[in-house]
């Protein structure tokens, strides 16, 4: 199974526009300089290759520890009916993803979790950050959980 979460039909308003782009840039730069947390979560900078443009795009995202040193991220878009753009970028180029964390740039491979694996990760995520459960209640799409694993070599 791959990246197969369709858009929903209802949900919260997805943050967008010039202010949100500026805020993302500020948060990403802060994470690059200082690391740490963003919006109450451990943060990293996720860089993807645009699905349509081929341009590198960077977004600050919260992460949760996954198995074997991997990182889990949720394509929540705050409970919007549509997946965030970075989800589609990862789906198009799962082997051209990198993260910036603690002053390091790490090439990663992205994999969407399904079934029991997703359920287990989802329980961990909502226990650590209950707001993700609230996001899920706002939309009728299943919020994708993505595991980012360091590429060997």
N, C-alpha and C positions, 0 to 999 in steps of 0.2 A: 504494500500500500504506500502511496506517496502523499503528496500535498493535495488533498482532495476536499477541503472544507468549502462548500459553496457559501455565498453570501446569504444572509437571512432576509426576512421580510419586515422585521421590526427591531428597534433598538434605540439606544441613546444617540445623541448627535455626536458624530465623530469630530474630534478636534482638528481644525484645519485653518488655513489662512496665513497671512504674513506674520501675525503675532506668534502663532504656534510654531512656524518655521524658525523664527528668531529665537524663541524659547528653547526649542530643541537644540539649536546651534550653541546657545549659551550653556545648556546642561551638558552637552557632549564635550565641549571644551573644558568645563569644570571637571568632569570625570577623567578626561585625559591628563589634566594637570595634577589633580589631587586624589583621584580615585574615590572610593567610598560609596555613599548612598545617594540616591535620587528619589524624591517623593516617598521617603520612608523605606525604600527597598535597596538592597545591594544593587549597584548599577554597573553597567558596562556599555561600551559603544559598539553597536552592531553595524558592520559595513557590508552592504550587499551590492550586487550589480543589477542595475535596472532591467526589468523584464523586457521593456520595450525600447529603452534608450541605450542600454549598455553602459550607462554612466554610474560611477560608484556613488552610493548613497549611504550616509551614516545617520544612525538614530540612537539616542540613549534609551536603554530598556532596563527594566528590573530583571534580576535573574535569581534563580534558586539552585542549590547544589543538586546535581544529578549523580547517577551511579558512575563509578570509576573516574571521578574527577571531571565529569561533564557539567554543562550548564543548562538549565531549563529556562526557557522564556515562553511567555504566553502572548499570542497574537490577539489581544483583547480589544484593542481600539476603544477602551473604556466602555465596552458593551454595545458598540455601534453595530448596525446590521451588516456592514461590510468588514472584511478583513483589512488590516492595515496594509499599505502599499508594500512594506518590507516583506510581508508574508508571500506576496506574489513574486517578488524578486528572488526570494529564497527558493520558491517552487521552481522558478525558471533556471536558477543557477545554484543548486545546493552545494556544489563543490567550489564555489567562488565566494565564500563567506569568510569574514574574519571578524574577530572581536578585539577590542582594546580593553585591557584590564590590568590594573596595578602597574601601569607604565610599560606593559608589554603588548605587542601585537601578535595575536595567535591565529593562524589559519585554522579554520574549523570546517567540519562537514555537518550539515544540518539534516535532521530526520524528524518528521512529524510522528508523534506517538499515537497509537491506536489501541483500542480494547483495554485489557487489563493493565497493560503498561501505562497507558494514559490515565486510567482510573487511579492507579497508585500514585502517580506523579501529581494528579489533580488534588488528591487528598492532602498530600504534603504541601502543595502550594496554597490551598485555601486555609489550611491550619496556620501557616506562617503569615498569610496576607488575606484576611477575610474579604477584602474589597473585591477580589477576583470572583468570589462566589456571588457578590452583588452584581458585578458586570455580567455574569452568566445569566442572571435572572432578568436582565434588561433586554436580552436579545434571544432570538430563536435559533441562532446558529450555535453549534458547539464550538467553544473557544479552543483553537488549536494550541496544543502544547508541543513545543519544538525542543529537541535535545541537540545541543551543540557539542560536538566532541572534537578535541584537538586532532588535526591531521598528523599522521606519523611522519617523522623525518623533518 
